[in-house]
């Protein structure tokens, strides 16, 4: 069954949406493919949200994501949390709040001038797109993954867009400070800063993408409803494409070798090593799907964030199980953004790249 956009193009000829043109002008790899992979009503057996699942279908989503420099995901082994994750005073999230609040201010890099478009006219960057250099803010989320650390009170933290996992992070203010100093502080690059006598161990992630689904039911019931259905649809669709879909983090040492702290290399060699590992991850045909705490914009549930080894973060909203097949094929496999679902994105502008999976 053809989608509405496909039928419209067949009857009236192809007319690219203005949002697509704006994103293309900002060097974002996009596709005009239909977001919905089935007829309406569905003829493919996708799970549906309840009838009273009301979300905002009117306001513009693009631009609804606050810029950030890094986003970290803390292991909890849960899919729901206190309404505010920092209300649990014994949590690493609460400790991170104290550290980030007391950290010295860091000024983001000055905005770069907008490059001219191919036709010679200046193009205003698409609203909602930002670079890591546009903000010094750290976004802190809880995740459903269990810790890989040796001690029960040590967490495993995923760091994006760096695409790495840090283990043995103590659930304390000192542990949060060590994490900040080694991997989160905006003045630190992707290669990290390795503290003397630190117990932290860092690996690049062995996945072609990491998919985050907001499941924070205590914050908004719609997210608690949407996330399990989207997770089920994603696993089914990814496996149909020949991919592996994990819902728990595999220990990176099984496929990524020794931790970065144990490498006996100079900074240039370390960066080359990291780049080579990330390129290997891109081709792995493996996805990690995690449920996470409130990401903002629950009125746009289901909310989905997709991170890639190349450093991009795609924020989708109003996602239903009917959209998942299109997201898997177009965005995850082919590296192209679906504009109607786009809330915003980190490092989506990719000059000279045909897809988000290119380097």
C-alpha positions as CSV (number, residue, x, y, z in Angstrom):
1,X,0.0,0.0,0.0
2,X,1.4,3.4,-1.0
3,X,1.7,6.2,1.6
4,X,-0.1,9.5,1.0
5,X,3.2,11.2,0.0
6,X,4.0,8.5,-2.6
7,X,0.5,8.7,-4.1
8,X,0.7,12.5,-4.2
9,X,4.0,12.4,-6.0
10,X,2.7,9.9,-8.6
11,X,-0.4,12.0,-9.3
12,X,1.0,15.5,-9.1
13,X,4.7,15.0,-9.6
14,X,7.5,15.3,-7.1
15,X,7.4,18.5,-5.0
16,X,9.9,18.5,-2.2
17,X,8.7,19.8,1.2
18,X,10.0,23.2,2.2
19,X,11.4,21.6,5.4
20,X,13.4,19.1,3.3
21,X,14.8,22.0,1.2
22,X,15.8,23.9,4.4
23,X,17.5,20.8,5.9
24,X,19.3,20.1,2.6
25,X,20.6,23.7,2.5
26,X,22.0,23.0,6.0
27,X,23.9,19.9,4.6
28,X,21.6,17.5,6.5
29,X,21.2,14.2,4.6
30,X,17.4,13.8,4.3
31,X,14.9,11.5,2.6
32,X,11.5,12.2,1.2
33,X,10.3,8.7,2.0
34,X,7.1,8.2,3.9
35,X,7.4,8.0,7.7
36,X,4.6,5.6,8.0
37,X,5.4,2.2,6.5
38,X,1.8,0.9,6.4
39,X,-1.7,1.9,5.3
40,X,-4.0,3.8,7.6
41,X,-5.7,1.9,9.2
42,X,-2.7,-0.4,9.5
43,X,-2.6,-3.6,7.4
44,X,0.7,-4.9,8.7
45,X,-0.2,-5.8,12.3
46,X,1.7,-3.0,14.0
47,X,0.8,-2.4,17.7
48,X,-1.3,0.7,18.1
49,X,-1.3,3.2,21.0
50,X,-4.6,3.4,23.0
51,X,-7.4,5.6,21.7
52,X,-6.9,8.1,24.5
53,X,-3.2,8.5,23.7
54,X,-3.4,12.2,23.0
55,X,-0.3,14.1,21.8
56,X,0.4,17.5,20.3
57,X,0.0,17.1,16.5
58,X,-0.3,20.8,15.8
59,X,2.8,22.8,17.0
60,X,6.1,22.6,15.1
61,X,8.4,20.0,16.7
62,X,11.7,21.2,15.0
63,X,13.4,23.5,17.5
64,X,12.0,21.8,20.6
65,X,15.3,20.4,21.7
66,X,17.6,22.5,23.9
67,X,21.2,22.4,22.7
68,X,23.7,20.5,24.8
69,X,27.4,19.6,24.6
70,X,27.2,16.1,25.9
71,X,24.4,13.7,27.0
72,X,25.2,11.0,29.5
73,X,23.1,7.9,30.3
74,X,23.6,6.4,33.8
75,X,23.0,2.7,34.4
76,X,20.1,1.9,36.7
77,X,18.6,-1.4,35.4
78,X,15.2,0.3,35.6
79,X,12.7,1.7,33.0
80,X,11.0,4.2,35.4
81,X,12.3,6.6,38.0
82,X,11.3,9.3,40.5
83,X,9.6,12.2,38.7
84,X,12.9,14.1,38.9
85,X,15.9,11.7,38.8
86,X,17.9,13.9,41.1
87,X,15.3,13.4,43.9
88,X,17.1,10.2,44.7
89,X,19.8,11.7,46.7
90,X,21.9,8.5,46.7
91,X,22.0,8.4,42.9
92,X,24.8,9.3,40.5
93,X,22.3,11.6,38.8
94,X,22.0,13.7,42.0
95,X,25.8,13.7,42.4
96,X,26.2,14.8,38.8
97,X,23.8,17.7,39.5
98,X,26.0,18.9,42.3
99,X,29.2,18.6,40.2
100,X,27.7,20.4,37.1
101,X,26.2,23.1,39.3
102,X,29.5,23.9,40.9
103,X,31.7,23.5,37.8
104,X,33.4,26.6,36.5
105,X,31.5,28.2,33.6
106,X,32.7,27.2,30.2
107,X,32.0,29.5,27.2
108,X,30.9,27.6,24.1
109,X,32.7,28.4,20.9
110,X,31.6,31.4,18.9
111,X,29.0,30.5,16.2
112,X,30.4,29.9,12.8
113,X,29.2,32.1,9.9
114,X,26.6,30.4,7.7
115,X,28.2,29.1,4.5
116,X,26.6,30.3,1.2
117,X,24.3,27.9,-0.6
118,X,25.3,26.4,-3.9
119,X,23.2,29.0,-5.7
120,X,25.2,31.8,-4.1
121,X,22.5,33.0,-1.7
122,X,22.9,33.0,2.1
123,X,20.8,30.3,3.8
124,X,19.6,30.5,7.3
125,X,20.5,27.4,9.3
126,X,17.6,25.1,10.0
127,X,16.1,25.8,13.4
128,X,16.7,23.0,16.0
129,X,20.1,21.9,14.6
130,X,23.1,22.5,16.7
131,X,26.8,21.5,17.2
132,X,28.5,20.3,20.3
133,X,30.4,23.7,20.3
134,X,27.1,25.6,20.5
135,X,26.6,24.7,24.2
136,X,28.4,23.8,27.3
137,X,25.4,22.1,28.9
138,X,25.5,18.5,30.0
139,X,22.2,16.5,29.7
140,X,22.0,13.8,32.4
141,X,19.6,10.8,31.9
142,X,19.0,7.5,33.7
143,X,19.1,4.4,31.5
144,X,17.7,0.9,31.6
145,X,21.1,-0.8,31.2
146,X,22.6,-2.6,34.1
147,X,26.1,-1.6,35.2
148,X,29.1,-3.6,33.9
149,X,31.2,-2.5,36.8
150,X,32.7,-4.9,39.3
151,X,31.2,-3.2,42.4
152,X,27.4,-2.8,42.9
153,X,27.7,0.9,43.8
154,X,29.8,1.6,40.7
155,X,27.8,2.7,37.6
156,X,28.4,2.4,33.9
157,X,27.8,5.6,32.0
158,X,27.4,6.1,28.3
159,X,28.7,9.4,26.9
160,X,27.3,10.9,23.7
161,X,28.0,12.0,21.1
162,X,31.4,10.6,21.9
163,X,29.9,7.1,21.6
164,X,31.7,5.5,24.6
165,X,31.1,3.7,27.8
166,X,32.8,4.6,31.1
167,X,32.7,1.9,33.8
168,X,33.6,1.9,37.5
169,X,32.0,5.3,38.2
170,X,31.4,5.5,41.9
171,X,27.9,6.5,43.0
172,X,29.1,9.5,44.9
173,X,30.1,13.1,44.4
174,X,33.7,12.1,44.0
175,X,32.7,9.5,41.4
176,X,30.7,12.2,39.5
177,X,33.7,14.5,39.7
178,X,36.0,11.9,38.3
179,X,33.6,11.2,35.5
180,X,33.4,15.0,34.8
181,X,37.1,15.4,34.8
182,X,37.8,12.4,32.6
183,X,35.0,12.4,30.0
184,X,32.3,15.1,30.4
185,X,33.8,18.5,31.0
186,X,33.2,20.5,27.8
187,X,36.9,21.4,27.5
188,X,37.8,17.7,27.0
189,X,37.8,16.2,23.6
190,X,36.5,12.8,22.4
191,X,39.8,11.1,23.4
192,X,39.2,12.0,27.1
193,X,41.4,12.9,29.9
194,X,42.9,10.1,31.9
195,X,43.3,10.7,35.6
196,X,46.3,9.3,37.5
197,X,45.4,6.4,39.7
198,X,41.8,6.5,38.5
199,X,39.7,3.3,38.6
200,X,37.6,4.4,35.6
201,X,37.8,2.3,32.4
202,X,36.6,3.5,29.0
203,X,35.7,1.8,25.8
204,X,34.2,2.9,22.5
205,X,30.7,1.3,22.0
206,X,30.5,-1.8,19.7
207,X,27.2,-0.8,18.0
208,X,26.2,0.8,14.7
209,X,23.7,2.9,16.6
210,X,22.3,3.5,20.1
211,X,18.5,4.1,20.3
212,X,17.1,5.9,23.4
213,X,13.4,5.7,24.1
214,X,11.8,7.9,26.8
215,X,9.9,5.5,29.1
216,X,9.6,7.9,32.2
217,X,6.1,6.9,33.2
218,X,6.2,8.9,36.5
219,X,6.9,12.0,34.5
220,X,4.3,11.3,31.8
221,X,2.2,8.2,31.3
222,X,2.4,8.5,27.5
223,X,6.1,7.8,27.5
224,X,5.5,4.7,29.7
225,X,3.0,3.5,27.2
226,X,5.0,4.3,24.0
227,X,8.5,3.0,24.9
228,X,7.7,-0.7,25.3
229,X,5.7,-0.8,22.0
230,X,8.5,1.1,20.1
231,X,11.1,-1.2,21.6
232,X,9.2,-4.3,20.4
233,X,8.7,-2.8,16.9
234,X,12.4,-1.8,16.7
235,X,13.7,-5.2,17.6
236,X,11.4,-6.9,15.0
237,X,12.2,-4.4,12.3
238,X,16.0,-4.5,12.9
239,X,16.1,-8.3,12.9
240,X,14.1,-8.3,9.6
241,X,17.0,-6.2,8.2
242,X,19.6,-8.8,9.4
243,X,20.7,-6.7,12.4
244,X,21.2,-7.7,16.0
245,X,19.2,-5.7,18.5
246,X,20.3,-5.7,22.1
247,X,18.4,-4.3,25.1
248,X,21.3,-4.7,27.5
249,X,24.8,-3.4,27.1
250,X,27.4,-6.0,26.1
251,X,30.7,-5.5,27.8
252,X,32.8,-3.6,25.2
253,X,35.9,-5.6,26.2
254,X,34.5,-8.6,24.4
255,X,34.8,-6.9,21.0
256,X,36.7,-3.6,21.5
257,X,39.9,-4.8,23.2
258,X,41.6,-3.1,26.2
259,X,40.2,0.0,27.7
260,X,41.5,3.3,26.4
261,X,43.3,4.0,29.7
262,X,45.5,1.0,29.1
263,X,46.8,2.0,25.7
264,X,50.4,2.9,25.5
265,X,50.2,5.4,22.7
266,X,50.6,9.2,22.1
267,X,47.6,11.5,21.7
268,X,47.6,11.3,17.9
269,X,47.8,7.5,17.9
270,X,45.0,7.4,20.5
271,X,42.7,9.5,18.2
272,X,43.5,7.3,15.2
273,X,42.7,4.2,17.3
274,X,39.4,5.7,18.4
275,X,38.4,6.7,14.8
276,X,39.2,3.2,13.6
277,X,37.1,1.6,16.2
278,X,34.1,3.9,15.5
279,X,34.3,3.1,11.8
280,X,34.3,-0.6,12.7
281,X,31.2,-0.1,14.8
282,X,29.4,1.7,11.9
283,X,29.6,-1.6,9.9
284,X,28.7,-3.9,12.8
285,X,24.9,-4.1,12.0
286,X,24.2,-4.1,15.7
287,X,21.8,-1.7,17.6
288,X,21.5,-1.1,21.4
289,X,18.0,0.0,22.5
290,X,17.7,1.5,25.9
291,X,14.8,3.1,27.8
292,X,15.7,6.4,29.4
293,X,14.3,9.1,31.7
294,X,12.6,12.3,30.7
295,X,14.2,13.9,27.6
296,X,11.8,16.8,27.4
297,X,8.8,17.3,25.1
298,X,6.6,14.4,26.4
299,X,3.7,16.1,24.5
300,X,5.5,14.7,21.4
301,X,5.6,11.0,22.7
302,X,6.9,8.6,21.6
303,X,10.3,10.3,21.8
304,X,13.3,8.6,20.3
305,X,17.0,9.6,20.1
306,X,19.4,7.8,17.8
307,X,23.1,8.2,18.2
308,X,25.6,7.1,15.5
309,X,29.4,6.4,15.7
310,X,30.0,9.3,13.4
311,X,28.9,11.7,16.2
312,X,25.3,12.5,15.1
313,X,22.3,12.6,17.4
314,X,18.8,12.5,15.7
315,X,15.8,13.5,17.9
316,X,12.5,12.1,16.6
317,X,9.1,12.8,18.1
318,X,5.5,11.6,17.5
319,X,7.0,8.2,16.7
320,X,4.5,5.3,16.5
321,X,5.1,1.6,15.8
322,X,3.8,2.4,12.3
323,X,6.8,4.6,11.7
324,X,9.5,2.2,13.0
325,X,10.1,0.3,9.7
326,X,10.7,3.5,7.9
327,X,13.1,4.8,10.7
328,X,15.0,1.5,10.6
329,X,15.4,1.4,6.8
330,X,15.9,5.1,6.1
331,X,17.7,6.5,9.2
332,X,19.4,3.6,10.9
333,X,20.5,1.5,7.8
334,X,20.7,4.3,5.2
335,X,21.7,7.2,7.4
336,X,19.0,9.7,6.2
337,X,16.8,11.9,8.3
338,X,13.0,11.8,8.1
339,X,12.0,15.5,8.3
340,X,8.4,15.1,9.5
341,X,9.5,13.3,12.7
342,X,12.5,15.6,13.4
343,X,12.5,17.5,16.7
344,X,16.1,18.6,16.4
345,X,19.6,17.1,16.2
346,X,23.2,17.2,17.2
347,X,25.9,17.4,14.5
348,X,23.4,16.6,11.7
349,X,25.0,19.0,9.3
350,X,27.4,16.9,7.3
351,X,29.0,18.8,4.4
352,X,30.4,16.5,1.7
353,X,28.6,13.4,3.2
354,X,25.7,11.6,1.5
355,X,24.5,10.0,4.8
356,X,25.0,10.3,8.5
357,X,26.9,7.0,8.4
358,X,29.7,8.5,6.2
359,X,33.0,9.9,7.5
